[in-house]
């Protein structure tokens, strides 16, 4: 039986050293997270269809 892996609590790196983040960890199991870039706040939303939307 294949068990689903637990979400990673810390980002990991791909082979080309690009950080990878689990969206469900960023949203703490919910559907929304706020992301700050310099002085701007963005909203990351996971839709019911499992898509990601990033808005300012």
C-alpha angles and dihedrals in degrees: 000000000000112000118207110247118247114253112265113248092203129046118259131203130245122225090273091050094253110148116243121203127191108234094213089056091051090051092042090234094312130095103254136063133168118226122195123208112179103307097340126095119209129189121225113200130186110211126216087256091058096253125135124234122188116194135173 
